[in-house]
């Protein structure tokens, strides 16, 4: 199974169980006139955004499942009858682009999908194969495991499962099975307009800036910036925990985050987690990453091994800043190590 999905799947499987039902996948939060954050409910996990313009709508990110993108379209329709004309893919990860097809299926071929060049290339190179891997191996194996776990009737310590535990597992199994069915229908829709550094949509009454500010969480992350509304949509460059780091470029990520900080905004809509007021979470992430990078660089300069480096680098003073500190910081250090030692291969 593709390594990204090994990480994402347990999250998705746990979370999917809590899905409340069609068209209730998101909490819609109005952040400015015509600008709405769609915060993924626990099962849905990743966010979207929609911006209602004079004659059309722009959407940012499309989630893991096309059905969730359809749920978001239902939410958009509660607010406006205008058609979605633009979809921004902030990066290639499946939980941000696998729902792309929903927009072309509802609004027709005039929908344009905007992304950085590298993102389009990575969707082709990694995103499309990962759908096949999930379909043929990842999800079937997870289903098998869930079935085995359920039928054993015992938890990992050999104790009998509680009724709540069984219900949770059954719901996970159900959601994995429905995800498998949905995967069969996924035809990844590729970005139709790509760019290197920036693209600006000049709409009546509003400019929408899409920026690539350097490598970070992936090698193609873009942010969407509304200068008039002072709103920034960050994709996974900035989330409410330590962002997923396994495909990242942590050293360069720090300067990309600093470039985000230099923009004039008061609210950020992250790829995961709630709307952020002000820049405090960004500052926490930068501080954590700078310490992590300094630790990695010092350890590498001393000729340590990765294991020695992991033992020597103490980042615990940042633990209160992130709910996923334990796993998130390990992933960040490991990936930074690969970047510093020069082993990252695109
Ligand atoms: Zn991501």
py3Dmol code that shows the C-alpha trace and the ligand (Angstrom):
import py3Dmol

protein = """\
ATOM      1  CA  UNK A   1       0.000   0.000   0.000  1.00  0.00           C
ATOM      2  CA  UNK A   2       1.256   3.478  -0.790  1.00  0.00           C
ATOM      3  CA  UNK A   3       2.970   4.919   2.247  1.00  0.00           C
ATOM      4  CA  UNK A   4       0.813   8.051   2.403  1.00  0.00           C
ATOM      5  CA  UNK A   5      -2.280   5.933   2.787  1.00  0.00           C
ATOM      6  CA  UNK A   6      -0.794   3.867   5.560  1.00  0.00           C
ATOM      7  CA  UNK A   7      -0.875   7.054   7.558  1.00  0.00           C
ATOM      8  CA  UNK A   8      -4.061   8.571   6.278  1.00  0.00           C
ATOM      9  CA  UNK A   9      -6.145   5.435   6.281  1.00  0.00           C
ATOM     10  CA  UNK A  10      -6.252   4.752  10.011  1.00  0.00           C
ATOM     11  CA  UNK A  11      -7.258   8.372  10.510  1.00  0.00           C
ATOM     12  CA  UNK A  12      -9.878   8.114   7.828  1.00  0.00           C
ATOM     13  CA  UNK A  13     -11.127   4.763   9.061  1.00  0.00           C
ATOM     14  CA  UNK A  14     -11.540   5.969  12.603  1.00  0.00           C
ATOM     15  CA  UNK A  15     -13.047   9.207  11.530  1.00  0.00           C
ATOM     16  CA  UNK A  16     -15.309   7.865   8.815  1.00  0.00           C
ATOM     17  CA  UNK A  17     -17.263   5.992  11.402  1.00  0.00           C
ATOM     18  CA  UNK A  18     -18.606   9.225  12.761  1.00  0.00           C
ATOM     19  CA  UNK A  19     -20.078  10.480   9.486  1.00  0.00           C
ATOM     20  CA  UNK A  20     -23.507  11.793  10.269  1.00  0.00           C
ATOM     21  CA  UNK A  21     -24.996  11.338   6.781  1.00  0.00           C
ATOM     22  CA  UNK A  22     -25.356  12.987   3.411  1.00  0.00           C
ATOM     23  CA  UNK A  23     -24.939  16.741   3.164  1.00  0.00           C
ATOM     24  CA  UNK A  24     -23.861  16.919   6.782  1.00  0.00           C
ATOM     25  CA  UNK A  25     -20.205  16.410   6.167  1.00  0.00           C
ATOM     26  CA  UNK A  26     -19.176  19.989   6.960  1.00  0.00           C
ATOM     27  CA  UNK A  27     -19.684  22.779   9.402  1.00  0.00           C
ATOM     28  CA  UNK A  28     -20.070  25.895   7.270  1.00  0.00           C
ATOM     29  CA  UNK A  29     -18.438  28.970   8.790  1.00  0.00           C
ATOM     30  CA  UNK A  30     -18.821  32.376   7.156  1.00  0.00           C
ATOM     31  CA  UNK A  31     -15.457  34.113   7.505  1.00  0.00           C
ATOM     32  CA  UNK A  32     -16.093  37.212   5.332  1.00  0.00           C
ATOM     33  CA  UNK A  33     -18.682  38.450   2.838  1.00  0.00           C
ATOM     34  CA  UNK A  34     -19.093  35.613   0.341  1.00  0.00           C
ATOM     35  CA  UNK A  35     -16.274  33.544   1.884  1.00  0.00           C
ATOM     36  CA  UNK A  36     -17.206  30.296   3.603  1.00  0.00           C
ATOM     37  CA  UNK A  37     -15.012  27.738   5.312  1.00  0.00           C
ATOM     38  CA  UNK A  38     -16.340  24.176   5.138  1.00  0.00           C
ATOM     39  CA  UNK A  39     -14.806  22.527   8.161  1.00  0.00           C
ATOM     40  CA  UNK A  40     -14.806  18.746   7.773  1.00  0.00           C
ATOM     41  CA  UNK A  41     -16.791  17.035  10.517  1.00  0.00           C
ATOM     42  CA  UNK A  42     -14.834  14.376  12.425  1.00  0.00           C
ATOM     43  CA  UNK A  43     -15.479  11.732   9.771  1.00  0.00           C
ATOM     44  CA  UNK A  44     -14.592  13.909   6.837  1.00  0.00           C
ATOM     45  CA  UNK A  45     -11.353  15.148   8.244  1.00  0.00           C
ATOM     46  CA  UNK A  46     -10.270  17.607   5.500  1.00  0.00           C
ATOM     47  CA  UNK A  47     -11.700  21.071   4.906  1.00  0.00           C
ATOM     48  CA  UNK A  48     -12.905  22.965   1.872  1.00  0.00           C
ATOM     49  CA  UNK A  49     -13.603  26.613   1.202  1.00  0.00           C
ATOM     50  CA  UNK A  50     -15.979  28.325  -1.182  1.00  0.00           C
ATOM     51  CA  UNK A  51     -15.887  31.905  -2.360  1.00  0.00           C
ATOM     52  CA  UNK A  52     -19.058  33.313  -3.904  1.00  0.00           C
ATOM     53  CA  UNK A  53     -18.266  35.885  -6.609  1.00  0.00           C
ATOM     54  CA  UNK A  54     -20.590  38.058  -8.683  1.00  0.00           C
ATOM     55  CA  UNK A  55     -21.331  35.362 -11.235  1.00  0.00           C
ATOM     56  CA  UNK A  56     -19.597  32.236 -10.070  1.00  0.00           C
ATOM     57  CA  UNK A  57     -18.084  30.295  -7.209  1.00  0.00           C
ATOM     58  CA  UNK A  58     -14.501  29.221  -6.487  1.00  0.00           C
ATOM     59  CA  UNK A  59     -13.882  26.138  -4.353  1.00  0.00           C
ATOM     60  CA  UNK A  60     -10.662  25.192  -2.577  1.00  0.00           C
ATOM     61  CA  UNK A  61      -9.927  21.462  -2.216  1.00  0.00           C
ATOM     62  CA  UNK A  62     -12.213  18.489  -2.820  1.00  0.00           C
ATOM     63  CA  UNK A  63     -11.683  15.926  -0.008  1.00  0.00           C
ATOM     64  CA  UNK A  64     -11.043  12.185  -0.066  1.00  0.00           C
ATOM     65  CA  UNK A  65     -14.391  11.122  -1.501  1.00  0.00           C
ATOM     66  CA  UNK A  66     -16.407  12.530  -4.405  1.00  0.00           C
ATOM     67  CA  UNK A  67     -19.537  12.033  -2.269  1.00  0.00           C
ATOM     68  CA  UNK A  68     -18.163  14.576   0.197  1.00  0.00           C
ATOM     69  CA  UNK A  69     -17.547  17.014  -2.646  1.00  0.00           C
ATOM     70  CA  UNK A  70     -21.209  16.490  -3.589  1.00  0.00           C
ATOM     71  CA  UNK A  71     -22.123  17.208   0.033  1.00  0.00           C
ATOM     72  CA  UNK A  72     -20.201  20.470  -0.225  1.00  0.00           C
ATOM     73  CA  UNK A  73     -22.006  21.327  -3.470  1.00  0.00           C
ATOM     74  CA  UNK A  74     -25.284  20.814  -1.565  1.00  0.00           C
ATOM     75  CA  UNK A  75     -24.050  23.273   1.080  1.00  0.00           C
ATOM     76  CA  UNK A  76     -23.056  25.790  -1.624  1.00  0.00           C
ATOM     77  CA  UNK A  77     -26.525  25.489  -3.148  1.00  0.00           C
ATOM     78  CA  UNK A  78     -28.093  26.436   0.181  1.00  0.00           C
ATOM     79  CA  UNK A  79     -26.271  29.765  -0.125  1.00  0.00           C
ATOM     80  CA  UNK A  80     -26.157  30.521  -3.856  1.00  0.00           C
ATOM     81  CA  UNK A  81     -27.464  29.181  -7.185  1.00  0.00           C
ATOM     82  CA  UNK A  82     -24.286  30.424  -8.952  1.00  0.00           C
ATOM     83  CA  UNK A  83     -22.193  27.762 -10.657  1.00  0.00           C
ATOM     84  CA  UNK A  84     -18.778  26.609  -9.472  1.00  0.00           C
ATOM     85  CA  UNK A  85     -16.293  27.719 -12.152  1.00  0.00           C
ATOM     86  CA  UNK A  86     -12.954  27.254 -10.375  1.00  0.00           C
ATOM     87  CA  UNK A  87     -11.534  24.552  -8.145  1.00  0.00           C
ATOM     88  CA  UNK A  88      -8.130  25.071  -6.535  1.00  0.00           C
ATOM     89  CA  UNK A  89      -6.175  21.933  -5.653  1.00  0.00           C
ATOM     90  CA  UNK A  90      -3.825  23.077  -2.880  1.00  0.00           C
ATOM     91  CA  UNK A  91      -1.641  19.954  -3.282  1.00  0.00           C
ATOM     92  CA  UNK A  92      -1.761  16.423  -4.677  1.00  0.00           C
ATOM     93  CA  UNK A  93      -2.733  14.428  -1.549  1.00  0.00           C
ATOM     94  CA  UNK A  94      -5.794  12.177  -1.993  1.00  0.00           C
ATOM     95  CA  UNK A  95      -7.758  13.830   0.813  1.00  0.00           C
ATOM     96  CA  UNK A  96      -7.592  17.125  -1.121  1.00  0.00           C
ATOM     97  CA  UNK A  97      -8.165  16.082  -4.759  1.00  0.00           C
ATOM     98  CA  UNK A  98     -10.039  12.779  -4.999  1.00  0.00           C
ATOM     99  CA  UNK A  99     -13.368  14.605  -5.088  1.00  0.00           C
ATOM    100  CA  UNK A 100     -12.402  16.768  -8.114  1.00  0.00           C
ATOM    101  CA  UNK A 101     -14.682  14.895 -10.475  1.00  0.00           C
ATOM    102  CA  UNK A 102     -17.819  16.000  -8.617  1.00  0.00           C
ATOM    103  CA  UNK A 103     -17.515  19.562  -9.928  1.00  0.00           C
ATOM    104  CA  UNK A 104     -17.157  18.704 -13.593  1.00  0.00           C
ATOM    105  CA  UNK A 105     -20.002  16.216 -13.257  1.00  0.00           C
ATOM    106  CA  UNK A 106     -22.343  18.830 -11.792  1.00  0.00           C
ATOM    107  CA  UNK A 107     -21.191  22.057 -13.485  1.00  0.00           C
ATOM    108  CA  UNK A 108     -19.851  20.756 -16.801  1.00  0.00           C
ATOM    109  CA  UNK A 109     -16.619  21.051 -18.694  1.00  0.00           C
ATOM    110  CA  UNK A 110     -16.211  24.779 -18.137  1.00  0.00           C
ATOM    111  CA  UNK A 111     -14.930  24.146 -14.600  1.00  0.00           C
ATOM    112  CA  UNK A 112     -11.234  25.015 -14.386  1.00  0.00           C
ATOM    113  CA  UNK A 113      -8.984  23.231 -11.910  1.00  0.00           C
ATOM    114  CA  UNK A 114      -6.062  25.375 -10.754  1.00  0.00           C
ATOM    115  CA  UNK A 115      -2.818  24.025  -9.306  1.00  0.00           C
ATOM    116  CA  UNK A 116       0.933  24.506  -9.239  1.00  0.00           C
ATOM    117  CA  UNK A 117       2.821  22.605 -11.987  1.00  0.00           C
ATOM    118  CA  UNK A 118       4.330  20.128  -9.513  1.00  0.00           C
ATOM    119  CA  UNK A 119       0.923  19.267  -8.090  1.00  0.00           C
ATOM    120  CA  UNK A 120      -0.439  18.245 -11.473  1.00  0.00           C
ATOM    121  CA  UNK A 121       2.665  16.156 -12.075  1.00  0.00           C
ATOM    122  CA  UNK A 122       2.402  14.532  -8.632  1.00  0.00           C
ATOM    123  CA  UNK A 123      -1.278  13.720  -9.072  1.00  0.00           C
ATOM    124  CA  UNK A 124      -0.322  11.867 -12.263  1.00  0.00           C
ATOM    125  CA  UNK A 125       2.777  10.249 -10.793  1.00  0.00           C
ATOM    126  CA  UNK A 126       1.514   9.402  -7.305  1.00  0.00           C
ATOM    127  CA  UNK A 127      -2.162  10.298  -6.861  1.00  0.00           C
ATOM    128  CA  UNK A 128      -3.590   8.183  -9.671  1.00  0.00           C
ATOM    129  CA  UNK A 129      -1.518   5.073  -8.793  1.00  0.00           C
ATOM    130  CA  UNK A 130      -2.543   5.487  -5.155  1.00  0.00           C
ATOM    131  CA  UNK A 131      -6.239   5.151  -6.097  1.00  0.00           C
ATOM    132  CA  UNK A 132      -5.402   1.813  -7.727  1.00  0.00           C
ATOM    133  CA  UNK A 133      -3.288   0.716  -4.751  1.00  0.00           C
ATOM    134  CA  UNK A 134      -6.072   1.584  -2.356  1.00  0.00           C
ATOM    135  CA  UNK A 135      -8.624  -0.213  -4.484  1.00  0.00           C
ATOM    136  CA  UNK A 136      -6.676  -3.408  -4.976  1.00  0.00           C
ATOM    137  CA  UNK A 137      -4.703  -3.624  -1.731  1.00  0.00           C
ATOM    138  CA  UNK A 138      -4.982  -0.869   0.851  1.00  0.00           C
ATOM    139  CA  UNK A 139      -8.679  -0.845   1.584  1.00  0.00           C
ATOM    140  CA  UNK A 140      -9.321  -4.599   1.018  1.00  0.00           C
ATOM    141  CA  UNK A 141      -6.502  -5.346   3.468  1.00  0.00           C
ATOM    142  CA  UNK A 142      -7.891  -2.878   5.981  1.00  0.00           C
ATOM    143  CA  UNK A 143     -11.330  -4.510   5.618  1.00  0.00           C
ATOM    144  CA  UNK A 144      -9.836  -7.944   6.170  1.00  0.00           C
ATOM    145  CA  UNK A 145      -8.011  -6.743   9.239  1.00  0.00           C
ATOM    146  CA  UNK A 146     -11.123  -5.079  10.642  1.00  0.00           C
ATOM    147  CA  UNK A 147     -13.149  -8.268  10.050  1.00  0.00           C
ATOM    148  CA  UNK A 148     -10.500 -10.396  11.719  1.00  0.00           C
ATOM    149  CA  UNK A 149     -10.278  -8.034  14.658  1.00  0.00           C
ATOM    150  CA  UNK A 150     -14.041  -8.047  15.072  1.00  0.00           C
ATOM    151  CA  UNK A 151     -14.409 -11.810  14.855  1.00  0.00           C
ATOM    152  CA  UNK A 152     -11.684 -12.452  17.445  1.00  0.00           C
ATOM    153  CA  UNK A 153     -13.809 -10.646  20.027  1.00  0.00           C
ATOM    154  CA  UNK A 154     -10.696  -9.582  21.914  1.00  0.00           C
ATOM    155  CA  UNK A 155      -8.731  -6.374  22.031  1.00  0.00           C
ATOM    156  CA  UNK A 156      -4.952  -6.213  21.592  1.00  0.00           C
ATOM    157  CA  UNK A 157      -4.376  -7.058  25.271  1.00  0.00           C
ATOM    158  CA  UNK A 158      -6.518 -10.183  24.974  1.00  0.00           C
ATOM    159  CA  UNK A 159      -9.438  -8.702  26.918  1.00  0.00           C
ATOM    160  CA  UNK A 160     -13.011  -9.136  25.644  1.00  0.00           C
ATOM    161  CA  UNK A 161     -14.198  -6.147  23.623  1.00  0.00           C
ATOM    162  CA  UNK A 162     -16.766  -3.821  25.140  1.00  0.00           C
ATOM    163  CA  UNK A 163     -20.058  -3.294  23.254  1.00  0.00           C
ATOM    164  CA  UNK A 164     -18.963   0.307  22.480  1.00  0.00           C
ATOM    165  CA  UNK A 165     -15.701  -0.967  21.060  1.00  0.00           C
ATOM    166  CA  UNK A 166     -17.540  -3.464  18.860  1.00  0.00           C
ATOM    167  CA  UNK A 167     -19.920  -0.792  17.596  1.00  0.00           C
ATOM    168  CA  UNK A 168     -16.977   1.464  16.750  1.00  0.00           C
ATOM    169  CA  UNK A 169     -15.247  -1.336  14.848  1.00  0.00           C
ATOM    170  CA  UNK A 170     -18.445  -2.221  12.995  1.00  0.00           C
ATOM    171  CA  UNK A 171     -18.860   1.383  11.935  1.00  0.00           C
ATOM    172  CA  UNK A 172     -15.250   1.516  10.773  1.00  0.00           C
ATOM    173  CA  UNK A 173     -15.811  -1.614   8.745  1.00  0.00           C
ATOM    174  CA  UNK A 174     -18.962  -0.190   7.202  1.00  0.00           C
ATOM    175  CA  UNK A 175     -17.216   3.027   6.224  1.00  0.00           C
ATOM    176  CA  UNK A 176     -14.246   1.145   4.753  1.00  0.00           C
ATOM    177  CA  UNK A 177     -16.655  -0.900   2.644  1.00  0.00           C
ATOM    178  CA  UNK A 178     -18.442   2.184   1.376  1.00  0.00           C
ATOM    179  CA  UNK A 179     -15.066   3.828   0.643  1.00  0.00           C
ATOM    180  CA  UNK A 180     -14.091   0.762  -1.386  1.00  0.00           C
ATOM    181  CA  UNK A 181     -17.270   1.111  -3.455  1.00  0.00           C
ATOM    182  CA  UNK A 182     -16.580   4.787  -3.970  1.00  0.00           C
ATOM    183  CA  UNK A 183     -12.968   4.179  -5.005  1.00  0.00           C
ATOM    184  CA  UNK A 184     -14.243   2.077  -7.909  1.00  0.00           C
ATOM    185  CA  UNK A 185     -15.948   5.199  -9.285  1.00  0.00           C
ATOM    186  CA  UNK A 186     -13.006   7.569  -8.870  1.00  0.00           C
ATOM    187  CA  UNK A 187     -11.572   8.959 -12.099  1.00  0.00           C
ATOM    188  CA  UNK A 188      -9.095  11.562 -10.974  1.00  0.00           C
ATOM    189  CA  UNK A 189      -9.770  14.869 -12.692  1.00  0.00           C
ATOM    190  CA  UNK A 190      -6.506  16.691 -13.368  1.00  0.00           C
ATOM    191  CA  UNK A 191      -5.749  20.381 -12.985  1.00  0.00           C
ATOM    192  CA  UNK A 192      -6.583  22.208 -16.218  1.00  0.00           C
ATOM    193  CA  UNK A 193      -4.605  25.384 -15.509  1.00  0.00           C
ATOM    194  CA  UNK A 194      -1.195  25.187 -13.857  1.00  0.00           C
ATOM    195  CA  UNK A 195       1.280  27.893 -12.971  1.00  0.00           C
ATOM    196  CA  UNK A 196       4.674  28.380 -11.389  1.00  0.00           C
ATOM    197  CA  UNK A 197       4.506  31.185  -8.831  1.00  0.00           C
ATOM    198  CA  UNK A 198       1.193  33.007  -8.879  1.00  0.00           C
ATOM    199  CA  UNK A 199      -2.133  33.362 -10.561  1.00  0.00           C
ATOM    200  CA  UNK A 200      -4.662  36.106  -9.875  1.00  0.00           C
ATOM    201  CA  UNK A 201      -8.353  35.971 -10.712  1.00  0.00           C
ATOM    202  CA  UNK A 202      -9.660  39.499 -11.119  1.00  0.00           C
ATOM    203  CA  UNK A 203     -13.345  39.186 -10.360  1.00  0.00           C
ATOM    204  CA  UNK A 204     -15.726  42.115 -10.060  1.00  0.00           C
ATOM    205  CA  UNK A 205     -15.346  43.316  -6.480  1.00  0.00           C
ATOM    206  CA  UNK A 206     -12.705  40.803  -5.496  1.00  0.00           C
ATOM    207  CA  UNK A 207      -9.204  39.681  -6.434  1.00  0.00           C
ATOM    208  CA  UNK A 208      -8.341  36.079  -5.665  1.00  0.00           C
ATOM    209  CA  UNK A 209      -4.611  35.396  -5.460  1.00  0.00           C
ATOM    210  CA  UNK A 210      -3.247  31.868  -5.703  1.00  0.00           C
ATOM    211  CA  UNK A 211       0.389  31.682  -4.625  1.00  0.00           C
ATOM    212  CA  UNK A 212       3.123  29.111  -4.657  1.00  0.00           C
ATOM    213  CA  UNK A 213       5.623  30.345  -2.085  1.00  0.00           C
ATOM    214  CA  UNK A 214       8.126  27.488  -2.199  1.00  0.00           C
ATOM    215  CA  UNK A 215       8.301  23.845  -1.241  1.00  0.00           C
ATOM    216  CA  UNK A 216       6.757  22.849   2.054  1.00  0.00           C
ATOM    217  CA  UNK A 217       4.235  20.175   2.988  1.00  0.00           C
ATOM    218  CA  UNK A 218       4.748  18.902  -0.598  1.00  0.00           C
ATOM    219  CA  UNK A 219       6.670  20.333  -3.536  1.00  0.00           C
ATOM    220  CA  UNK A 220       3.555  22.008  -4.945  1.00  0.00           C
ATOM    221  CA  UNK A 221       1.465  23.542  -2.148  1.00  0.00           C
ATOM    222  CA  UNK A 222      -0.434  26.686  -3.015  1.00  0.00           C
ATOM    223  CA  UNK A 223      -2.334  29.075  -0.780  1.00  0.00           C
ATOM    224  CA  UNK A 224      -5.342  31.169  -1.743  1.00  0.00           C
ATOM    225  CA  UNK A 225      -5.188  34.724  -0.500  1.00  0.00           C
ATOM    226  CA  UNK A 226      -7.928  37.344  -0.448  1.00  0.00           C
ATOM    227  CA  UNK A 227      -6.174  40.657   0.191  1.00  0.00           C
ATOM    228  CA  UNK A 228      -9.342  42.715   0.617  1.00  0.00           C
ATOM    229  CA  UNK A 229     -10.911  40.270   3.088  1.00  0.00           C
ATOM    230  CA  UNK A 230      -7.516  39.481   4.712  1.00  0.00           C
ATOM    231  CA  UNK A 231      -8.273  35.763   4.545  1.00  0.00           C
ATOM    232  CA  UNK A 232      -5.678  33.074   3.771  1.00  0.00           C
ATOM    233  CA  UNK A 233      -6.461  29.474   2.807  1.00  0.00           C
ATOM    234  CA  UNK A 234      -3.386  27.484   3.671  1.00  0.00           C
ATOM    235  CA  UNK A 235      -3.974  23.927   2.491  1.00  0.00           C
ATOM    236  CA  UNK A 236      -1.762  21.707   4.637  1.00  0.00           C
ATOM    237  CA  UNK A 237       1.167  24.125   4.890  1.00  0.00           C
ATOM    238  CA  UNK A 238      -0.514  25.182   8.122  1.00  0.00           C
ATOM    239  CA  UNK A 239      -3.010  22.985   9.976  1.00  0.00           C
ATOM    240  CA  UNK A 240      -4.167  22.888  13.574  1.00  0.00           C
ATOM    241  CA  UNK A 241      -1.662  20.177  14.496  1.00  0.00           C
ATOM    242  CA  UNK A 242       1.798  19.434  13.122  1.00  0.00           C
ATOM    243  CA  UNK A 243       1.020  18.914   9.426  1.00  0.00           C
ATOM    244  CA  UNK A 244       1.614  15.527   7.800  1.00  0.00           C
ATOM    245  CA  UNK A 245       5.330  15.611   6.955  1.00  0.00           C
ATOM    246  CA  UNK A 246       6.145  12.426   5.053  1.00  0.00           C
ATOM    247  CA  UNK A 247       6.139  14.095   1.629  1.00  0.00           C
ATOM    248  CA  UNK A 248       7.509  17.403   2.841  1.00  0.00           C
ATOM    249  CA  UNK A 249      10.644  19.536   2.535  1.00  0.00           C
ATOM    250  CA  UNK A 250      10.926  20.784   6.116  1.00  0.00           C
ATOM    251  CA  UNK A 251      13.971  23.030   5.700  1.00  0.00           C
ATOM    252  CA  UNK A 252      12.409  24.974   2.848  1.00  0.00           C
ATOM    253  CA  UNK A 253       8.982  24.751   4.513  1.00  0.00           C
ATOM    254  CA  UNK A 254      10.166  27.144   7.236  1.00  0.00           C
ATOM    255  CA  UNK A 255      10.869  29.920   4.719  1.00  0.00           C
ATOM    256  CA  UNK A 256       7.580  29.186   2.949  1.00  0.00           C
ATOM    257  CA  UNK A 257       5.781  29.640   6.284  1.00  0.00           C
ATOM    258  CA  UNK A 258       7.645  32.897   6.863  1.00  0.00           C
ATOM    259  CA  UNK A 259       6.432  34.082   3.461  1.00  0.00           C
ATOM    260  CA  UNK A 260       2.869  33.241   4.572  1.00  0.00           C
ATOM    261  CA  UNK A 261       3.449  35.267   7.713  1.00  0.00           C
ATOM    262  CA  UNK A 262       4.538  38.270   5.630  1.00  0.00           C
ATOM    263  CA  UNK A 263       1.120  38.442   3.918  1.00  0.00           C
ATOM    264  CA  UNK A 264      -1.480  40.710   5.498  1.00  0.00           C
ATOM    265  CA  UNK A 265      -4.257  38.465   6.822  1.00  0.00           C
ATOM    266  CA  UNK A 266      -6.313  38.115   9.976  1.00  0.00           C
ATOM    267  CA  UNK A 267      -7.966  34.717   9.453  1.00  0.00           C
ATOM    268  CA  UNK A 268      -6.580  31.458   8.119  1.00  0.00           C
ATOM    269  CA  UNK A 269      -8.600  28.509   6.883  1.00  0.00           C
ATOM    270  CA  UNK A 270      -6.326  25.480   7.226  1.00  0.00           C
ATOM    271  CA  UNK A 271      -6.566  22.175   5.367  1.00  0.00           C
ATOM    272  CA  UNK A 272      -7.473  20.414   8.615  1.00  0.00           C
ATOM    273  CA  UNK A 273      -8.988  21.844  11.807  1.00  0.00           C
ATOM    274  CA  UNK A 274     -10.973  24.971  12.567  1.00  0.00           C
ATOM    275  CA  UNK A 275     -10.630  28.544  11.295  1.00  0.00           C
ATOM    276  CA  UNK A 276      -7.664  30.303  12.902  1.00  0.00           C
ATOM    277  CA  UNK A 277      -7.930  33.874  14.120  1.00  0.00           C
ATOM    278  CA  UNK A 278      -4.592  35.667  13.832  1.00  0.00           C
ATOM    279  CA  UNK A 279      -1.142  34.247  13.273  1.00  0.00           C
ATOM    280  CA  UNK A 280      -0.424  32.544  16.598  1.00  0.00           C
ATOM    281  CA  UNK A 281      -0.685  28.982  15.245  1.00  0.00           C
ATOM    282  CA  UNK A 282       1.575  29.903  12.334  1.00  0.00           C
ATOM    283  CA  UNK A 283       4.101  31.359  14.763  1.00  0.00           C
ATOM    284  CA  UNK A 284       3.960  28.205  16.900  1.00  0.00           C
ATOM    285  CA  UNK A 285       4.581  26.022  13.867  1.00  0.00           C
ATOM    286  CA  UNK A 286       7.493  28.165  12.691  1.00  0.00           C
ATOM    287  CA  UNK A 287       9.069  28.106  16.182  1.00  0.00           C
ATOM    288  CA  UNK A 288       8.687  24.331  16.412  1.00  0.00           C
ATOM    289  CA  UNK A 289      10.067  23.743  12.941  1.00  0.00           C
ATOM    290  CA  UNK A 290      13.022  26.055  13.447  1.00  0.00           C
ATOM    291  CA  UNK A 291      13.986  24.139  16.595  1.00  0.00           C
ATOM    292  CA  UNK A 292      13.504  20.821  14.806  1.00  0.00           C
ATOM    293  CA  UNK A 293      15.654  21.946  11.848  1.00  0.00           C
ATOM    294  CA  UNK A 294      18.377  23.346  14.126  1.00  0.00           C
ATOM    295  CA  UNK A 295      18.442  20.057  16.028  1.00  0.00           C
ATOM    296  CA  UNK A 296      18.672  18.019  12.841  1.00  0.00           C
ATOM    297  CA  UNK A 297      21.403  20.210  11.386  1.00  0.00           C
ATOM    298  CA  UNK A 298      23.463  20.110  14.599  1.00  0.00           C
ATOM    299  CA  UNK A 299      23.105  16.330  14.855  1.00  0.00           C
ATOM    300  CA  UNK A 300      24.068  15.863  11.205  1.00  0.00           C
ATOM    301  CA  UNK A 301      27.118  18.119  11.662  1.00  0.00           C
ATOM    302  CA  UNK A 302      28.219  15.937  14.584  1.00  0.00           C
ATOM    303  CA  UNK A 303      28.012  12.850  12.388  1.00  0.00           C
ATOM    304  CA  UNK A 304      25.186  11.256  14.378  1.00  0.00           C
ATOM    305  CA  UNK A 305      22.954   8.529  13.005  1.00  0.00           C
ATOM    306  CA  UNK A 306      19.239   9.229  12.643  1.00  0.00           C
ATOM    307  CA  UNK A 307      18.487   7.221  15.790  1.00  0.00           C
ATOM    308  CA  UNK A 308      21.079   9.163  17.753  1.00  0.00           C
ATOM    309  CA  UNK A 309      19.660  12.397  16.391  1.00  0.00           C
ATOM    310  CA  UNK A 310      16.122  11.438  17.385  1.00  0.00           C
ATOM    311  CA  UNK A 311      17.305  10.668  20.905  1.00  0.00           C
ATOM    312  CA  UNK A 312      19.273  13.926  21.133  1.00  0.00           C
ATOM    313  CA  UNK A 313      16.720  16.395  19.744  1.00  0.00           C
ATOM    314  CA  UNK A 314      14.387  17.567  22.493  1.00  0.00           C
ATOM    315  CA  UNK A 315      11.315  19.376  21.193  1.00  0.00           C
ATOM    316  CA  UNK A 316       9.047  18.766  24.196  1.00  0.00           C
ATOM    317  CA  UNK A 317       8.696  22.454  24.949  1.00  0.00           C
ATOM    318  CA  UNK A 318       6.471  22.594  21.856  1.00  0.00           C
ATOM    319  CA  UNK A 319       4.259  19.686  22.902  1.00  0.00           C
ATOM    320  CA  UNK A 320       1.413  21.837  24.219  1.00  0.00           C
ATOM    321  CA  UNK A 321       1.155  23.651  20.857  1.00  0.00           C
ATOM    322  CA  UNK A 322       0.006  20.610  18.880  1.00  0.00           C
ATOM    323  CA  UNK A 323      -2.513  17.849  19.679  1.00  0.00           C
ATOM    324  CA  UNK A 324      -0.534  15.351  17.563  1.00  0.00           C
ATOM    325  CA  UNK A 325       2.880  16.368  18.893  1.00  0.00           C
ATOM    326  CA  UNK A 326       4.206  12.856  19.515  1.00  0.00           C
ATOM    327  CA  UNK A 327       3.808  11.319  16.079  1.00  0.00           C
ATOM    328  CA  UNK A 328       3.932  14.601  14.212  1.00  0.00           C
ATOM    329  CA  UNK A 329       7.296  15.614  15.614  1.00  0.00           C
ATOM    330  CA  UNK A 330       8.866  12.226  14.880  1.00  0.00           C
ATOM    331  CA  UNK A 331       7.714  12.400  11.257  1.00  0.00           C
ATOM    332  CA  UNK A 332       9.002  15.961  10.936  1.00  0.00           C
ATOM    333  CA  UNK A 333      12.456  15.089  12.310  1.00  0.00           C
ATOM    334  CA  UNK A 334      12.747  12.003  10.114  1.00  0.00           C
ATOM    335  CA  UNK A 335      11.808  13.886   6.998  1.00  0.00           C
ATOM    336  CA  UNK A 336      14.091  16.830   7.854  1.00  0.00           C
ATOM    337  CA  UNK A 337      16.885  14.332   8.356  1.00  0.00           C
ATOM    338  CA  UNK A 338      16.279  12.949   4.878  1.00  0.00           C
ATOM    339  CA  UNK A 339      16.283  16.466   3.463  1.00  0.00           C
ATOM    340  CA  UNK A 340      19.475  17.518   5.278  1.00  0.00           C
ATOM    341  CA  UNK A 341      21.301  14.315   4.472  1.00  0.00           C
ATOM    342  CA  UNK A 342      20.134  14.747   0.890  1.00  0.00           C
ATOM    343  CA  UNK A 343      18.197  11.555   0.432  1.00  0.00           C
ATOM    344  CA  UNK A 344      14.862  12.946  -0.622  1.00  0.00           C
ATOM    345  CA  UNK A 345      13.984  11.819  -4.095  1.00  0.00           C
ATOM    346  CA  UNK A 346      11.164  13.481  -5.926  1.00  0.00           C
TER     347      UNK A 346
END
"""
ligand_1 = """\
1
ZN
Zn -1.786 16.891 2.629
"""
view = py3Dmol.view(width=600, height=400)
view.addModel(protein, "pdb")
view.setStyle({"model": 0}, {"cartoon": {"style": "trace"}})
view.addModel(ligand_1, "xyz")
view.setStyle({"model": 1}, {"stick": {}})
view.zoomTo()
view.show()
